[in-house]
Amino acid sequence: MIAMTAAEFDELVAEALDTIPEELATLIDNCVILVEDYPPPDRPSDLLGQYEGIPLTERGEFYSGVLPDKITIYRQPTLAICDAFEHVVEEVHITVVHEIAHHFGIDDVRLHELGYG
């Protein structure tokens, strides 16, 4: 496990978000991205990230007035599987892309096919 402050981890998440192509980033709609230390008690303790919301592909013409979708990246489980700074950077990038893909309606099967499992 590698040690990293919350601020340092937040910066890696921000850098991963900066790698999202602009044409896709501008399509992210009504979505907040958060960093938490741990997943909620009702979720697996080794969960790296989570998307909660209504994917863009499922929003119909009556989609309005709803709370934002939420993407949460979990710091401690990510750090627990990494043994080097570069590994944390890679895992954060993979997790951020994975969760944003869920926002776009891409399921886990397709993400695994694309190498974002």
C-alpha positions as CSV (number, residue, x, y, z in Angstrom):
1,M,0.0,0.0,0.0
2,I,1.2,3.5,-0.9
3,A,0.6,6.5,1.4
4,M,-1.0,9.6,-0.2
5,T,-2.8,12.6,1.3
6,A,-6.4,13.3,0.3
7,A,-5.2,16.4,-1.5
8,E,-2.6,14.5,-3.5
9,F,-5.3,11.9,-4.5
10,D,-7.8,14.6,-5.4
11,E,-5.2,16.1,-7.7
12,L,-4.8,12.7,-9.5
13,V,-8.5,12.5,-10.0
14,A,-8.5,16.0,-11.4
15,E,-5.7,15.1,-13.7
16,A,-7.5,12.0,-14.9
17,L,-10.6,14.1,-15.6
18,D,-8.4,16.4,-17.7
19,T,-7.5,13.5,-19.9
20,I,-11.1,13.0,-21.0
21,P,-11.4,14.3,-24.6
22,E,-13.1,17.7,-24.7
23,E,-15.8,16.4,-27.1
24,L,-16.8,13.9,-24.4
25,A,-16.3,16.1,-21.4
26,T,-18.7,18.7,-22.8
27,L,-21.4,15.9,-23.0
28,I,-21.2,15.1,-19.3
29,D,-24.4,16.4,-18.0
30,N,-25.8,16.9,-14.5
31,C,-23.1,14.8,-12.9
32,V,-20.9,15.5,-9.8
33,I,-17.6,13.8,-9.2
34,L,-16.5,13.2,-5.6
35,V,-13.7,11.6,-3.8
36,E,-14.3,9.7,-0.5
37,D,-11.9,7.7,1.6
38,Y,-14.0,4.5,1.8
39,P,-17.1,3.0,0.1
40,P,-20.3,3.0,2.2
41,P,-20.7,0.1,4.6
42,D,-23.3,-1.6,2.3
43,R,-20.8,-1.8,-0.6
44,P,-17.7,-4.0,-1.0
45,S,-14.8,-2.6,0.9
46,D,-12.5,-3.0,-2.1
47,L,-14.7,-0.9,-4.4
48,L,-12.6,1.7,-6.3
49,G,-15.4,3.8,-7.8
50,Q,-19.1,4.0,-8.2
51,Y,-21.6,5.6,-10.5
52,E,-25.1,6.4,-9.3
53,G,-27.6,8.0,-11.5
54,I,-29.5,7.8,-14.8
55,P,-27.1,7.2,-17.7
56,L,-27.4,9.7,-20.6
57,T,-28.7,6.8,-22.8
58,E,-31.7,6.3,-20.5
59,R,-32.7,9.9,-20.1
60,G,-35.9,10.7,-22.0
61,E,-37.7,13.9,-22.9
62,F,-39.1,14.2,-19.4
63,Y,-35.7,14.1,-17.7
64,S,-35.6,17.3,-15.6
65,G,-35.6,18.5,-12.0
66,V,-33.5,15.5,-10.8
67,L,-30.5,15.5,-8.5
68,P,-27.2,15.2,-10.3
69,D,-25.7,11.8,-11.0
70,K,-22.8,11.0,-8.7
71,I,-19.5,9.5,-9.5
72,T,-17.4,8.6,-6.4
73,I,-13.8,7.6,-6.4
74,Y,-12.6,5.8,-3.3
75,R,-9.1,6.7,-2.1
76,Q,-8.3,4.0,0.5
77,P,-9.2,0.9,-1.6
78,T,-7.3,2.4,-4.5
79,L,-4.2,3.0,-2.4
80,A,-4.5,-0.5,-0.8
81,I,-3.9,-2.2,-4.1
82,C,-1.1,0.0,-5.3
83,D,2.6,-0.3,-4.4
84,A,4.0,2.7,-6.4
85,F,2.9,6.2,-7.3
86,E,2.7,5.3,-11.0
87,H,0.3,2.5,-10.2
88,V,-2.0,4.9,-8.3
89,V,-2.0,7.2,-11.3
90,E,-3.0,4.3,-13.6
91,E,-5.7,3.0,-11.3
92,V,-7.2,6.4,-10.8
93,H,-7.3,7.0,-14.5
94,I,-8.9,3.6,-15.2
95,T,-11.5,4.1,-12.4
96,V,-12.4,7.6,-13.6
97,V,-12.8,6.5,-17.2
98,H,-14.8,3.5,-16.1
99,E,-17.3,5.5,-14.0
100,I,-17.7,8.2,-16.6
101,A,-18.4,5.5,-19.2
102,H,-21.3,4.3,-17.0
103,H,-22.6,7.9,-17.1
104,F,-22.6,7.5,-20.9
105,G,-24.5,4.2,-20.7
106,I,-21.5,1.8,-21.3
107,D,-21.9,-1.4,-19.3
108,D,-19.3,-3.4,-17.5
109,V,-19.1,-6.1,-20.2
110,R,-18.1,-3.5,-22.8
111,L,-15.7,-1.8,-20.5
112,H,-13.9,-5.1,-19.8
113,E,-13.7,-5.6,-23.6
114,L,-12.1,-2.1,-23.8
115,G,-9.6,-2.9,-21.0
116,Y,-11.3,-0.7,-18.3
117,G,-12.4,-3.6,-16.1
